[in-house]
Amino acid sequence: MKALTITYLVKNGVYVNLTNRCPCSCVFCLRQNGDGVAGSDSLWLEREPTLEEVCRSLDQWNLDERDEVVFCGYGEPTERLDVLLDVARYIRSKSGVKIRVNTNGLADLIWKEPTARKLEGLVDAVSISLNASDKETYFKLTRSKFGIESYDAMLRYAQDCVKYVPSVVMTIVDVVTSKEEQERCRRICEERGLKLRIRPYEK
């Protein structure tokens, strides 16, 4: 079922659903389990919302009463990076609420240029899917359309983000990683000055 759910609540955060496009087809993606999350309506979009529609949808929430605004829906938000940045500017003009982007970290491959610097001053936190401690396992899990070199590009993007964004966190999913793999991922993050979060698999 497709709809036009542009913003939705998870706990005390407002989530923004910009697109259903994504260069990955992760084996653990929550899109495989249903049409929505956390009681939302369907996050499958009948079409991508315009900038004006996104801003209008955000206007229904008192952002000053929310913990954060998160760019995270049923797609990779940096597929629409220009719209994401314009929406972030709009939020900044209205509220001091924290702004986070949940991403697979492949924006530089999507846009064929370094993109992390564009987040400076607009985004407070970036959560990047690390997924694995080596490129072979990563590719097996994510099935990225950009191929096995996606892993190194994602790590470069993460390290670039540290220069421009106050908080950068890498994530892995608990049920598809062993304790040994989690420790290897932790070391990768520590070597690069990044934080690691092991997140629960969402059904």
N, C-alpha and C positions, 0 to 999 in steps of 0.2 A: 504494500500500500504506500502510495506517495502522497506527500502533503507539502506544506510550506512552513514547517516549524523552524523558525530562524533563531530564536533564543529560548532557552529552557533553564530550569533550576536544578542544580545538584547541591544538596545541603544548602549552604548559604552563598553559593556562587552562581552567577549568571553565565551560562555557556552559550557560545555563538556558533551556529551551524552554517558555515559559509558555502560549503560545496560537498559533493559526494565523490569528487575525483581524488584519486590517490595512486601514486606510482607503485605502491606495494599491494600485495595480497597476502597478508600475514596469516599464518595457520591458526593463530589464536585470536584473530580480530573479533571484537564483540559484535561487529556487523553480521557475523554468521549466525548469531544466536537470537536475533529478533529485529524488530523495526525501530525500537527505541531503547533508552536507558533511563533508570531512576524515575520511572513513571511518566516520562515524556511522551508526547505524541510521536508519530512516525518521524524519524530523522532522515528518511529517504525523501529527497527534494524533487518535486515535480519540475522545478527549474531552479537555477541559482538566483538568490535574491539580489536585487540592486543595492547599491550603497544606501540609497534613501530608505529602502525597506528595512535594511539592517538597523539603521539609526532609529527609525520609527519603532521598530520592535524593542530596541533597548529603552526607549522612552517610557515603556509601560512599567519599568522597574525603577524604584528609588535606589540608585546605585550607591548612594552614601550609606545605605543600610546593609549593603552586601559586602562580603569579605573580599571578593575578587570578581573580575570578568575574565573568562577563559575562552580562548579560541580553540574549540574542540567540538567536533560533531561527527558526522558519518563520512568524513573525508579528511584530506590533508590540507589544513588551512592556508599553508604557504603556496598552494596552487593558485590562490587569489591574493597574492602578496600585496599588490597595490591597494585592493579594497581593504584588506586587513589593516594596513597602515593608516588609511583614511578613517576607518572606524576607530582605531586607537586614538587618532587625533581628535575625533569627535568626543570620545569618552573623556579625554584629557581636558577638553573645553568645558565639560559639565561637572566633573567629579575627580576626587583624588583617589578613587578606588584603585586597588592594585590590578594590573593587567598581566595575564599569563598566556603564553602560547604553548600548546601541546603539539609536538611535531615529530615527524620521523627523521628530521634533520637532513633531508635531501633537497632543500630549497635551491642550493647552488647548482645542482644537477638539473633541476626543473627549469631554472632561469638562465643557466649557462653563464653565471657570473657570481662573484661573492655577494652575499645578501645580508649577512649578519649586521653589518654597520647600519643598515636601514632601520633596525630596531631601536637604536640608541635614542634615549629620551622618551620613547613611547611605550616600551615594554619593560615590566619589572622582573619578570621571571620567564624562563624558557625550560620546558620539560621535553627532553629528547629521548627517543626510544633507542637505547643501546642494543638491547635484545640478546647479544652474544659476545663472547670474548675473542672470536676470530671470524674472518670474512666468510669462510665456508659455511659455518653454522648459521651465521647471520643471513646469508643468501637463502639457505634452506628454509629458514623460518619466515623470512619476509617476502621471498619471491619477487624482489624488486625488478621492475622493468629495465632499470639501468644496469643490471648485471652485478657481478660479484664485487666490482670496484665501488659499489655503493657504500660499503662499510668504511673504507678509508675517507670517502667524501663526507660521510656523516660525522666522523671523528674530527675532521678538519673544521667542519661547521661548528661543532660544539666548542672547540678551542677558540674559534673566532668570536663566538657569542660571549665568552668570558670577558672580552675586551669592551663589550658594548652594553651588556645586560647585567644588572646587579646579582641575579640569582640564576645559576644554570645547574639543572639536575638531570642526570641520566637515569633511565629506568630499564628494568628487566622484569619479566613476568615470572612469578614464582613456579608455576606448574610446568613450565617448559625449560627450567634450568635446575641443575643439581646444585648441591651445596658447594661442590668444588668449582663449578662454573660460576656461581655467584661470587666466590672469593676471587677468581680470576678477573671478573668484571670489576670488582671493587678495587683491585690493584691497578687496572687500566685507568679508572677514574682518578685514583689518588695520584698517579704519575702525571696527570694532566691538570691537577687542581680542581677536579670536578667532584660533585657529590653523587652518590648512587642511592637510588630508591628501588627496593624490591616490591613490586606492586602485585596485589592479588589478582588472579584471573577472574574476569567478570563474565558471568553467565547470563 
